[in-house]
Each structure stands twice: as structure tokens, then as C-alpha cells.
Amino acid sequence: MIMTLDLPDELVAEAMQLTDIKIKNQVIILALQEYIKKNKVADLRSYKGKVDLDINIDLLRNRDAHLN
């Protein structure tokens, strides 16, 4: 998709310096990807403590559960 954006030069320059990315297009793509990832993680965190999974991780991973 081609579009024209009016972005603050200082903001783009700082992002490029922090990421060591030399192409403006790539730094904007990275920023969008990171924003999306951050929001997906936040959505997943909202389920913390709300889902009861009665599972045995050792059994699922074929490990010997503490055999005594």
C-alpha cells in the first residue's frame, strides 16, 4: 500500500537510531509490528487467572512426573 505520511523527523530519526535500521519504510513497519504484538500480548494477559486448565505439563511433555 502506498501512502503519504507526515511524521516528525526527530521521532523517525530516533527510531532509526535505536533500531539501527537505515530505511524509513522498514522502521515504520517494525514499529507497526511491535505495536500489534504488544496489543496481542495485552489481550492474552487479560485472560490470566480466568482460564482453569486442569493439565499436567510433565505428562503432556512425556516426562516422568515425580515418581516416588
Beta strands, then each sheet from edge to edge (+ up, - down):
end
